[in-house]
Amino acid sequence: MAVRWAILDRDGVINYDSEAFIRAPGQWQSIPGSLPAIAALSRAGWRVAVATNQSGLARGLLDTQTLEAIHERLYTAVAEAGGRIDSLAYCPHGPGDGCGCRKPQPGLYRQLAAQLGAPLAGTPVIGDSARDLEAALAVGARPILVRTGKGEQTLAQGVLPAGTEVYADLRAAVAQLLEEEEDTA
């Protein structure tokens, strides 16, 4: 059986985003419904990966130890909801650094696929910005936009890749993925 997995953006999809960046564990707050959605994927046997740009590191707004503490808060919250994050990859670079891992470049997605030994083609990628979706398209993944975070703004810009699915939030996107799975079982 093929590996069932999904790639989620962090800020704006799992937790509330901040224009001032999430700089401390106490600033990390989950979006209602996101943790139960991840738990539902986990219970259904899906592997869940997170890919997140974290230019706050390059900007000197937080250090790696603080980012790891923020991610520990994420892992704990997901576990308390009955789910798990199987892999997490982040880009520490700034927008002008020209790296291959900062979305819209697909490096983070490739890194996660290698870590999990899973294909990217057709893999659901759930994000709230055009760059999440562009990176998904670059590797043949399935682009899904949620309206939380920057999602409404992204939708209003009208620059979605062809075939992008749009859902209210992570809970609605996951419900669709699980329903599709039931329909094919």
N, C-alpha and C positions, 0 to 999 in steps of 0.2 A: 504494500500500500504506500502510495506517495506521501511525503511529508506534507501535512496541512499546517500552514503557518501564515501569519500576517505580520506586516511591518507597520508600526504605529509611529507617528511623530509624537513628541512629548508635549511641548508647550502649545496650548490651544486645542489639543485633542484629548490628552489624559488629564492635564492640569490647566488651571487658568494661566494665561500668558500675561506678561508685563512688559510694557515699552521700556521700563527701567531695568529689565532682566530679573530673573529669579536669582537672588544673590545669597540666600541663606536657606537652610532647611525649613525654618519657620514660615517662609514666604511661599512654600510649595503647598498649594491647595488643589485637591482634585475637583474636576468638573463633575457635578451630580450625574450618576449613572455610568461614569467611565470605569470605575473599579469593578462594579458588578458585571460590566460588559467583558472586561478582561477575564474575570473569573469564569464567565460563561464559555468563553473560548477555551480556557484551560480545562474545564470539566468535559468539554466535547472532544478533548484530545488534540487541540491545536497547540502549536508552539507560537509564542508571542515574542516578537522582537521590537525594540525601540531604536529608532535612528533620529538623532537630534543634533542640530547645529548649536554649538555653544560658544559663540564668538565673545561672550563675556570673559572667557579665559584670555583670549588675545588682547582684549581691551583692558585687562587688569582689574576687572570688576569683581572677580572671584578667583580663587586658586583651585587647583585640582582636588585638594583635600576637601574643600567646601563642596565642590561639585559632587564628589563621591558621597558626601553626607546627604546631599539633596537626593541622590539616586537611592541611597539606603532608605530614606523616608518613602520614596516611591515603591521600592521592593516590599517594605514592611506593610504599607497600606494595601498593596495588591494582595499580599499573602493573607492579611487579615480579612479581606473580602473573599478569600477562597481561591485565588488565582496565583499566577506566577509570571514573571518576565524571564524568558529563557535566554535572552541575549540582549545586550544594549551596546550601541556604538555611538560615539559622539565625535563631532568635528570641533577641535579646539581653535581653529583658525578664524581670522577675520575675513570680511567680505573681499578685501583686495589682495589676499595672500596667494591666490592662484593655485590652490590645492585641488586635488581630485576627490576629496571627501566631503567638501561643503556642498550641500544641496543648493542648486539643482544638479550638481555633478553626482553621479550614481555610486561613488566610492563607498559610502557607508552601507548601501544596500548590498554591494558585492561582498563587503567584509562580513556582514551578517549571514549571507548565503553560505560563505565559506565556513564560518564558525558552526553553522547548523547543518551543513552538508545538504542543503536544500536548493532547489531550482528557483530562479527568479521569475521565469516566464509564467504569467498568469497569477502570480502571488498578489493578494490584496495589499495595497499600500494606502493607508488611511492618514490623510494630512489635512491641514487647514490653509495651506498656501500653494501658490502656483509652483514654487520650487520643489515641493514634495512630489507633486504630480509630474513635473517635468523629469525628475530623476526616475520616477516609476516608469514613465514612457521610454526612457533611454535604455532600460533593461528588459522591456517587454512585460513589465508587471501590470497589474490592474489598478489604475488610479481611482481613488475614492476621496471625495472632498466632504468634510463635515463643516457645518455652518457655525460651529463654535470657534473660539479664538479669532483668527483673521479670516475665517471661512466666508462670512457674509461679504467682507471687503473683496476677497478673491473672486467670489461669484459676481459681484457688481462690476469688476474689471472686465469680465467677459473674455478671459484669456485661457479658458480651460482646455486642456488637450482633448482631442476627439475621444469619445467613449467614456469620459469621466462620469462616474456616478456621484450623485449628491444626496446626502442624508443630513438630518437635523443635528445629529451628534454621534458619538462613538457607539452608544447603546443601539441606535437605529441601524447603523452600518453593520454591527455585529449580528443583530437580529436577522438582517437580510442574508448575511453569509451563512448563518446556521440554518435558516429556512431553505436556502439553496441546497445545502448539504442533505437535509431531510428529503428534499424532492428527488435527489439523485440516488438515495439509499435504496 
